Amino acid sequence: MSSEAKRAQIMQAAEKLFASRRFHEITTDDIAREAKVGKGTIYRYFPDKDELFFQTAMSGFDEMCDLLHRGAQEQEGFRSQILMACRQISQFFQRRRQLFRMMQAEEAPILWHNDDMRRRWLGNRSRLVSAMGQIIDKGVSEGLIRSDVQSTVLAQFLMGMLRTRARDLHDAPEAMQSLELVVELFVRGAGNGAA
């Protein structure tokens, strides 16, 4: 088995366990057993459980940001691009919902006591905001989005709306959970009045 395949096998086992129990309840022995590898093999790829958790949660993040950046360069109109971007972000976080809930619950020990991990988490978030900001810039150039607020600020507001949709609206009627509604509320709220 290739080194990359072994690493992926460990991360897949870790994701399964992290999605089922609290972070502190899972040991590297548990992960090794689930991955069917020796404990030392885990440490060959990851220096500690925190790093394994972080890399597992973030796997695919670079790909998603690249897709959003490429989407901002396409010729499609703003509305279809912003909806596509919201769909991609929502799908990414939906696939990893348990991991991100755990990350929020364990935020202090994992992110705030580990400066390097916190820096990388904030860097990833900044890249996502930048990618979404490029799409919002397209809305500004089309005259659909107001230009008096920085696109990165608007991107953060939109991502907050997506987070609320994913985290807090699971009991709301289905029509209130649609991405189309989120985009429409955002565009009307951030619109220049002509939207």
Sequence and secondary structure as in RCSB ss.txt:
>XXXX:A:sequence
MSSEAKRAQIMQAAEKLFASRRFHEITTDDIAREAKVGKGTIYRYFPDKDELFFQTAMSGFDEMCDLLHRGAQEQ
EGFRSQILMACRQISQFFQRRRQLFRMMQAEEAPILWHNDDMRRRWLGNRSRLVSAMGQIIDKGVSEGLIRSDVQ
STVLAQFLMGMLRTRARDLHDAPEAMQSLELVVELFVRGAGNGAA
>XXXX:A:secstr
  HHHHHHHHHHHHHHHHTTS GGG  HHHHHHHHTS HHHHHHH SSHHHHHHHHHHTTHHHHHHHHHHHHHSS
S HHHHHHHHHHHHHHHHHHTHHHHHHHHHTHIIIIIS HHHHHHHHHHHHHHHHHHHHHHHHHHHTTSB SSS 
HHHHHHHHHHHHHHHHHH TTS GGGG HHHHHHHHHHHHB S  
